[in-house]
């Protein structure tokens, strides 16, 4: 009697709204916590990362021009689709991340809530971060926040799905586009988010997801002159130094969160509008108030 072999999935990259295989042809084997082969995942290369940045830059202008309300709707739609995949997501996380299904379900549920929280800030953060400035003269003077452009994201190994979403959402909601390097230890969370985006009305190129190894990709992201800012979590002092030195080339801003473990579940910290503040520039407008 023949024994049927399961068809193992090879998870793809998510670039420009599509699921390309890595141009290098490499894959990484993913084992579950018992040491059994669970899946394969694309081993993203430097060229894949550059392609992702090019796709993000192409999409940035149109994304920023969308209404804040519409960007909030799309983030909310991401939460809807992730909620629909909650069981699959929890099983995937539980298979590779220590802590069991109960911990995994909590992470998935909080990730959905984090998207909803950030979606709610879409048309409100400008009132927090902007201002009407008093000036001595017959003028109105307003300061309004404006997206910086392309934001590179480096996801932590702890809470790989929640951490990734917490770092991406503040950039997207304010009109930026993202290029994210997923957790190297638990990359299935990143691949799953790509499938969520594909069914969430996220325009092509607005969010691009790369799975691979940090030593290969971190320096390229930091050095890339078309990346305007970096939002990272779970970085070692050496990795943080790599980001800071690379960022000096085009004076991109680098924000490395020290958030650890259960801190990712703190809404007052991770869902704060001040996480958005790092990825906007202040634009001041003068207008005559009388003739």
Secondary structure, DSSP 8 states (H G I E B T S, - for coil): ---------EE--BBTTB----TT--EEEEE-TTS-EEEEEE---HHHHHHHHHHHHHHHHHHHHS-HHHHHHHHHHHHHHHHHTHHHHHHHHHHHSTTHHHHHHHHHHHHHHHHHHHHHHTTTHHHHH-EE---SSSEEEEEEEEE-SEEEEE--STTHHHHHHHHHHHHHHTT-EEEEE--SSSTHHHHHHHHHHHTTT--TTSEEEE-S-HHHHHHHHHH-TT--EEEEES--HHHHHHHHHHHTTTT-EEEEE---GGGGG-HHHHT-THHHHTTEEEEEEEEES--
